[in-house]
Amino acid sequence: MSTFVQFPDESEDQRLLLKSVLIGENHLPSSAIRMVAWSAALACRDSEVVKQVQFIVGELCKEAKRDMQYAISRMSVTNPYFFSRQFVDIHAGGDLPSLKFRPFADIAVDNEVNYHYACIAVSMVNGGYACFKSHTMSLKALGESDAAIDQAMRITAAVMAARQVHFNSQTLFQH
């Protein structure tokens, strides 16, 4: 049996945030909540946080897993690449074709909105701010509300807090 992330008294606010954004708010449909939570947890690379998210929000359908895998795989390349390009003035590359990315239409994601939500979650975890901004603008162009985008951002922040709490409990309080 898994030992879920235990939130100490000092992290009660973070536990309440996680609970609120995953099960207490409705700016996002449940499919988007699951997509953001899973994407953030996987990007955090902490198996206990992944298990906690799985327990709270459940599994993803086959199509959502495929879309999420595309989002995570693509952001694993674009986040560090475009982040780094902000700090240098070079006149080569700097676009998706230079990264050998197929055009977005060619990957045929099942749910474009949820794909972009997964991208902003992963980009937040990775510090891929150029990608974060681009995918946020895509969500707005697709008609997503500021409140929905904010909920996705808070889900990601809450999952990242769970990762930090788990790390702290494994590191500081095991002695």
Disulfide bonds with the S-S distance in Angstrom:
none
